[in-house]
Amino acid sequence: MSGKKILMITGDFTEDYETMVPFQALQAVGHTVHAVCPDKKSGDTVATAIHDFEGDQTYTEKPGHRFALNADFTGLNPADYDALVVPGGRAPEYLRLNEDVKKLVRHFFETEKPVAAICHGAQLLAAAGVLEGRECSAYPACQPEVELAGGRFAAIDVDAAVTDGNLVTAPAWPAHPQWLAQFFKLLDK
């Protein structure tokens, strides 16, 4: 697998595991990952949140680690990147309101570059208008958004992932082994 240049779009209260695990795993196998957030620059941090499944009707949320960004959002050119990662958590909820972020996401679909989104990352994909006719998994609470955006919601086990063309998605962090394995296959094409 030759090293690719990967963009990760994240923000405050991104899910801790869904940000740190792919960021580190992709680097561990030789890829370069640039983590960015609108209105922040390299060296700034975002707050993360730990979402856990403890038997309640939905996940619980606890403070996570600070995650250091290593690139600037301002001035980045998506054409310089081979792939995109969209972690979940609460960040996609507000990132989807940013027109520049949505334009950036659309670039990766228009050019058919690999995209990996997990959990609430589907909210950003739905807002960017890139799910029409695509199968997409996400946290179950995001099913209405996937379907309203014209996607087919993949109701899969929490530790599973699904690939549709250049898009690999999963419900939540327990799917990391499957989600990352499928993303690695897309990156290796």
Disulfide bonds with the S-S distance in Angstrom:
none
